[in-house]
Amino acid sequence: MGYSELIKNFNRIRAYLREFYVFGFRHRNEYNQKSSRSYDNERRRLESWLGDYMSFGQDEDGKRVFLSVDSRSIYENPLFRAFRTKSFTDTDIMLHFYILDILSVSRQMTITAFMEELVNRLCTFRFGRLPDESTVRKKLKEYVALGVLNIEKRGRETVYTINKQDINLSRWKEAVAFFSEAAPLGVIGSYIQDRLPERFKWF
């Protein structure tokens, strides 16, 4: 059973993944990034996700822990299990749903109109906390870059709309599976595969 908590500072996990996967010949006392307790905690965390791929070696200097993956015997990159633990802030999650819901009703909005609607919705909650406009603007800009939203200039105003695209993911299952194993950010392909009825396993 894997650790259930989400990780805010994923760079620490990435560093240990790199150490175990790339420099797996090191011993415990050679990990000098943090204390021995930190090493043990992160090793246990990684083992809970990737236990099937963890190996151990013993020599006169002690025990070595490393990740060993044989690409001939696996269907997909197991390291994605670690990436799935990356956490988000409460504001990230809240804005994700509000952005999509507000724009699905209003179709198109300026940042000013969006903030007004956000105030109207959050004021119904006793502990509703309104994010500042710059945070909302950054999130909208992020979603434009991801292709979730469209942006259009109308005079001095900027209008946001949802990017409506009907995509049949099943037609792309081979391309998505290949992308998930070959691309630098293949974890995105793994997330898309989660939405398919079955995974394409031949890459």
Secondary structure as GFF3:
##gff-version 3
##sequence-region A 1 203
A	DSSP	alpha_helix	10	22	.	.	.	ID=ss1
A	DSSP	three_ten_helix	28	30	.	.	.	ID=ss2
A	DSSP	alpha_helix	36	50	.	.	.	ID=ss3
A	DSSP	three_ten_helix	51	53	.	.	.	ID=ss4
A	DSSP	beta_strand	54	59	.	.	.	ID=ss5
A	DSSP	beta_strand	62	67	.	.	.	ID=ss6
A	DSSP	alpha_helix	80	83	.	.	.	ID=ss7
A	DSSP	alpha_helix	90	106	.	.	.	ID=ss8
A	DSSP	beta_strand	108	110	.	.	.	ID=ss9
A	DSSP	alpha_helix	111	122	.	.	.	ID=ss10
A	DSSP	alpha_helix	133	146	.	.	.	ID=ss11
A	DSSP	beta_strand	149	154	.	.	.	ID=ss12
A	DSSP	beta_strand	157	162	.	.	.	ID=ss13
A	DSSP	three_ten_helix	169	172	.	.	.	ID=ss14
A	DSSP	alpha_helix	173	182	.	.	.	ID=ss15
A	DSSP	alpha_helix	187	193	.	.	.	ID=ss16
###
